[in-house]
């Protein structure tokens, strides 16, 4: 009998936002996989630990997921991760791969998920609370109302045209492009707020574009609203 792989979204950072289903699947799993080089330093792992301390009793494995756009390095890391997981699945073990936010939104896990599925193993996604929903709630604001549109945009790519779209824009994963993103927001005469490390230690809220630091961390998310609403 072969095992099954679950891709689990652990939410954006606050342990209490972990879903009951995610917690149940982790308890039932034999192996916990986290992205990175050190299980204990994994952000996803640290989110789960306070509400599921028994996770330390599981077989825990870190798989390297480099922050790069190099297609060769990405292909190698995704394939290696899939191979590690498939070893456990062939042994009949249930595997839970933890990832931040929701598994279906810009998640590195999905590349591994596809490979394992194509190899013939059973897989299932367990969705988590998306970061932009948590950020909006933290700011006590709605994302969209009535007929407004919501656009989820990867900010580390070209976003000039996306900023012209009507409605609310969510800019994710700006990373090292933050200085460029700030400049584009100013040129667009946009109104934006940003949270860094939402629900995590060191959370910071920036209420204007000028306040946003150019060296903001990886876990930073910007919400751009039409001026009449903010």
Buried (B, 14 or more C-beta within 10 A) or exposed (E): EBBBBBBBBBBBBBBEBBBEEBBEBBEEBBBBBBBBEEBEEBBBBBBBBEBBEEBEEBEBBBBEBEEEEEEEEBEEBBEBBBBBBBEBBEEEBBBBBBBBBBBBBBBBBBBBBEBBBEEEBEBEBBBBBBBBBBBBBBBEBEBBEEEBEEBBBBBBEEBEEBBEEEBBBBBBBBBEBBBBBBEBBEEBEBBBBBBBBBBBEEBBEBEEBEEBBEEBEEBBBBBBBEEEEB
